[in-house]
Amino acid sequence: MKFKEFVNWCNERTCDGCWGMLEAIACINLINEIMKIQFWKREKIWKENYEQQVLEEIINPIEKNLEEMENS
């Protein structure tokens, strides 16, 4: 997942309300930190330092819950 895709994913969760307050705060803080970096370095910093942890701890569990809700 690219950084821009992560930002779009967060915006979608904001609209549908399918995440908790802690996840929202973590995502907002992460986006703010990465946006402080020069734009040509953002994707590399995202991939090297944040992507895997964010996928494992935030995105995948929420996507799993969304899928379960759709199938119910």
C-alpha positions in Angstrom: 0.0 0.0 0.0 1.4 3.4 -0.9 1.2 6.4 1.4 -1.5 8.1 -0.8 -3.6 4.9 -0.7 -3.3 4.9 3.1 -4.5 8.5 3.3 -7.5 7.6 1.0 -8.2 4.5 3.1 -8.3 6.7 6.3 -10.6 9.2 4.6 -13.0 6.3 3.7 -13.0 5.1 7.3 -13.7 8.6 8.5 -16.8 8.6 6.3 -18.1 5.2 7.2 -17.2 5.2 10.9 -15.8 1.7 10.8 -12.8 2.4 13.1 -12.4 3.3 16.7 -11.0 6.5 18.2 -7.6 5.0 18.9 -7.2 3.9 15.3 -8.3 7.3 14.0 -5.9 9.2 16.3 -3.0 6.9 15.3 -3.7 7.3 11.6 -4.0 11.1 11.9 -0.8 11.4 13.9 1.0 9.2 11.4 -0.2 11.2 8.4 0.8 14.4 10.1 4.3 13.0 10.8 4.8 11.9 7.2 3.5 15.1 5.8 6.3 17.0 7.6 8.8 15.2 5.4 9.8 16.5 2.0 7.3 15.1 -0.6 10.0 13.2 -2.5 11.0 11.3 0.6 7.6 10.4 1.9 6.9 7.2 0.1 10.4 5.7 1.0 9.9 6.6 4.7 6.4 5.2 4.6 7.6 1.9 3.1 10.6 1.5 5.3 9.3 2.6 8.7 5.5 2.4 8.8 3.7 0.4 6.1 4.1 -3.2 7.5 3.1 -2.3 11.1 0.1 -0.2 10.0 -1.1 -3.0 7.8 -0.8 -5.6 10.5 -2.1 -3.5 13.4 -4.8 -1.3 11.9 -5.8 -1.9 8.3 -6.0 -5.7 8.1 -8.1 -6.1 11.4 -10.5 -3.3 10.3 -10.8 -4.8 6.8 -11.5 -8.2 8.3 -14.3 -6.7 10.5 -15.8 -4.9 7.5 -15.8 -8.1 5.5 -17.5 -10.0 8.4 -20.1 -7.3 8.6 -20.9 -7.5 4.9 -21.2 -11.2 5.1 -23.6 -11.2 8.0 
